[in-house]
Amino acid sequence: MTGVRVRGEQVRKYVIENVERHPQDIARLTAEHFEITRQAAHKHLRNLLKENAIIAEGTTRRRYKLAPLVEWSKTYPLLGLAEDV
């Protein structure tokens, strides 16, 4: 059983390393690389979605991207500025 877990971790690592370069076809690419079915690759994607490691956009043609670890924003006051200057 441990061999299955190790392989799963390898698949997830591969997805995380390649999802930014292949946001639309990461499932196909993963399936081809590990010689697994697309359904198995999608199962790994669903697990990564549950773990908040990746984000999916769209419903039919999904695009995946890495989830931000931290979201940060700050507002700075801009004093003495005019729209025409």
C-alpha positions in Angstrom: 0.0 0.0 0.0 2.9 2.4 0.6 3.9 2.2 -3.0 0.5 3.6 -4.0 0.9 6.5 -1.6 4.4 7.3 -2.9 3.2 7.2 -6.5 0.3 9.5 -5.6 2.7 12.0 -4.0 4.8 11.9 -7.2 1.7 12.6 -9.3 0.7 15.5 -7.1 4.2 17.0 -7.1 4.3 16.7 -10.9 0.9 18.6 -11.1 2.1 21.4 -8.8 5.4 21.8 -10.7 3.6 21.9 -14.1 0.2 23.5 -13.6 1.4 27.0 -14.3 2.8 26.1 -17.7 -0.2 23.9 -18.6 -3.3 25.3 -16.9 -5.8 23.8 -19.4 -4.3 20.4 -20.2 -2.6 19.4 -16.9 -4.9 16.3 -16.5 -4.0 15.0 -20.0 -0.3 15.8 -19.5 -0.2 14.0 -16.1 -2.1 11.0 -17.4 0.4 10.6 -20.3 3.5 11.2 -18.1 2.4 8.6 -15.5 0.6 6.3 -17.9 -2.7 6.5 -15.9 -6.2 7.3 -17.0 -7.4 10.9 -17.2 -10.0 10.0 -14.6 -7.2 9.0 -12.2 -5.4 12.3 -13.0 -8.6 14.2 -12.3 -8.9 12.4 -8.9 -5.5 13.8 -8.0 -6.6 17.3 -9.2 -9.7 17.0 -7.0 -7.5 16.1 -4.0 -5.3 19.1 -4.6 -8.4 21.3 -4.9 -9.6 20.0 -1.5 -6.2 20.7 0.0 -6.3 24.3 -1.4 -3.0 23.7 -3.2 -4.5 24.6 -6.6 -7.5 26.7 -7.8 -9.9 25.8 -10.6 -11.5 28.4 -12.9 -14.4 27.7 -15.2 -17.0 24.9 -15.2 -16.8 23.0 -18.5 -13.2 23.9 -19.7 -11.5 24.2 -16.4 -8.2 26.0 -16.0 -6.0 25.3 -13.0 -3.5 27.4 -11.2 -1.5 27.4 -8.0 -3.4 28.7 -5.0 -1.7 31.7 -3.3 -0.2 30.9 0.1 -1.0 34.3 1.5 -3.1 37.2 0.2 -1.8 40.6 1.2 -3.0 44.1 0.4 -2.3 47.6 1.7 -3.8 50.9 0.8 -1.5 53.9 0.6 -2.8 57.5 0.8 -1.9 59.6 -2.1 -1.8 63.2 -0.9 -1.4 66.2 -3.1 -2.2 64.5 -6.4 -4.5 65.8 -9.0 -6.1 63.8 -11.8 -4.6 66.0 -14.5 -1.0 66.1 -13.2 
